[in-house]
């Protein structure tokens, strides 16, 4: 939907981690509402290494870059970033045609 209306942007959240490395909660979700739900649901499925402490938390930022025309279907995407707290997601980063 964001691509159809030409919206790019960031979304950020705080992932609360259990001692076992599972995401026990997601809070402080910010950014464009079109991205908030997607990043929240995705991060809830992530697994991290076990923690030495009882619990932990990590602020994670996602940057969405949508290349091409709004009506062009997504053919390729590229994910890059600085693990574990920053990700860039580029749709059609190589100028692919529909």
N, C-alpha and C positions, 0 to 999 in steps of 0.2 A: 504494500500500500504506500509506503514511504517513497518508493521509486516512482510510482504512478503520479504522485503529486510533487516530485522533485525535491524531497526533503533529505538533507544530509544532517549529520550532527553527532553529538556525543550522548552517551548515557553512562551513569556511574552508579555504583552500589557498594554496600558493605556486606561481605559474606562472613557469617559467623561460623567458625569451624569447630567441630567436636574434636576430642582428643584422638579419635580414630581417623580424622581427616575428611569427614563428611561435612557437607554444608548443612548446618542445623537451622539456619534462618538467613533471610536476606532482608536488610533494612536500608534506610536512607537512599532509596532509589530516586535518582534525579535524571534530568535530561528530557528530551522529546518524548512525550507519551507514547508515540508510535514505536519507540525502541524499548521503553521500560519493561513491558511485559515479556518481550522476547529475551532480553538479557537476564531478567530475573528467573524465568523458567529454565533457561540453559544452565545458569550457574548452579541451580539447585541440584543438577545431575552430576556436577563435577566432583572429583575425588582428589584429595591432596595427600601428601605423605603424612604419616602419623606425627602428632605434635608432642614435643617434650613437655610442654605445659599442659594444664588441664583443658583450656580452651584457647581460641585465638580468633582474630578477625583480620580481614584483608579488604582494603578498598580497591575496587577494580574499575577501570575506565575503558569504555569501548568507543571507538571513533568509526562512524559509518561514512564511507565515500562511495557515491553512486555515479559511475561513469556512463556515458552514452545518453541516449534520448529517453525521456520518461516512459514512452510506450514500447521501448525495446526490452525484450525478455532478457533475463539474466542468463548468460551463457557460461561465463567464467566468474570465479571469485578468488580473491587472495586474502589470506589472513596473515598478518605479521604483528610484531609488537615486542614488548619487553616483558617476558614472563616474570612473575605470575600476575602482574597488575595492570598491564596496558595492552590493548589489542586494537588493531586497525583492520576493518573489514572493507575491502574494495570490491564492488560489483562491476564486472566487465573491465578489469584493470588493463587488459591488453587490447582494448578497442575492438572486441569481437562483434561481428554482425549478427543480427537475429536470424 
